[in-house]
């Protein structure tokens, strides 16, 4: 068992209530930070064609703009949790906010796609530091379990609000002020969030954490980046191109090396023993499939309707409103009312609704079929809203209670990897010469993802929470 060690300052911080007696403002800071990192992705999807038009980039370049944010975010999540234990969640949250705000300003000032991709990479690293610290700060701010549960509910609702605000806000901002405003708005919001955190949030307790698995971290980033790059460049250059084949080989070698390192490491970033439980492995696969289908679909369809149907960014945002609103309704209303049925029931019923929606979207053709797209994506959003809150519950039911933090970290990492791979692969489909055929093939793959969740949930996920 790890021995907790604290400094005098940490002891004082951990024994005191939230600074200035304003826990609500500390919660507001955490929710604003969480809102920023979720809003950024959903708003940018709508603005990507505008970025492409100004920067004269290809579909593969747009995939990099999205994935260069997701890859580092996914890669540093587990390590960020370890750093938070050593440094304190509040301190890591503040510094991550500083870097995220600065990187957002760099994105807004980008003069080329290469500059934008580099700034987005910095954003992704900062977001990877923000995400795992939010719940730790909430737990410190609200020691009472009832109050903490209410705070976490508000935190979760923030994610739903970002999902609704992203498409419509991104469309309106792009139309009125240009795509750069999507990043520029993060600057004042980030500064307000930093102020609230410094003034009102209390530091979490620090402890002597395990040694950092630097070798696993570096090789894991190389493996994931090579895999996503192979999918992106394969769609742009061809699957037999030397660069594509080289990236595939590097990804395979990197994945193999990563598992060897984790098996031999005394303090592995990802202990492989946790995958011996089939139910946990199924839950991690579900998390990957969810993010691949739900978020990869949004990227692909946003490109499709603006390039093939010639919709504006604002029109695209409106078209995605049924998807976003039904997702929030499924999460805040249905999932909360039906939670007593257990995670397995919520997973398979929600994924079934999303599967129906994906199959409906398969029928789209020209712009006259927009009602079919709106209804189909609404079903996808409703289903995702119902089952996505149960992904964590299902994963934690399937793992030793002593490793719940690790299990949650692995699940969130798998989800972010699913998003990166989904954007890369579905982007390759929409980039083929027959855009409609590629979109339909992509939606068929999205349907397979939701079908996988149905099957694995029925087969492996326990009926009720312990």
Secondary structure as GFF3:
##gff-version 3
##sequence-region A 1 466
A	DSSP	alpha_helix	8	15	.	.	.	ID=ss1
A	DSSP	three_ten_helix	19	21	.	.	.	ID=ss2
A	DSSP	alpha_helix	23	55	.	.	.	ID=ss3
A	DSSP	alpha_helix	59	87	.	.	.	ID=ss4
A	DSSP	alpha_helix	89	108	.	.	.	ID=ss5
A	DSSP	alpha_helix	113	141	.	.	.	ID=ss6
A	DSSP	alpha_helix	145	177	.	.	.	ID=ss7
A	DSSP	alpha_helix	180	200	.	.	.	ID=ss8
A	DSSP	alpha_helix	214	237	.	.	.	ID=ss9
A	DSSP	alpha_helix	242	264	.	.	.	ID=ss10
A	DSSP	three_ten_helix	272	276	.	.	.	ID=ss11
A	DSSP	alpha_helix	278	307	.	.	.	ID=ss12
A	DSSP	alpha_helix	313	319	.	.	.	ID=ss13
A	DSSP	alpha_helix	321	329	.	.	.	ID=ss14
A	DSSP	pi_helix	330	335	.	.	.	ID=ss15
A	DSSP	alpha_helix	336	337	.	.	.	ID=ss16
A	DSSP	three_ten_helix	339	341	.	.	.	ID=ss17
A	DSSP	alpha_helix	343	361	.	.	.	ID=ss18
A	DSSP	three_ten_helix	367	369	.	.	.	ID=ss19
A	DSSP	alpha_helix	370	387	.	.	.	ID=ss20
A	DSSP	alpha_helix	389	397	.	.	.	ID=ss21
A	DSSP	three_ten_helix	401	403	.	.	.	ID=ss22
A	DSSP	alpha_helix	404	430	.	.	.	ID=ss23
A	DSSP	alpha_helix	435	460	.	.	.	ID=ss24
###
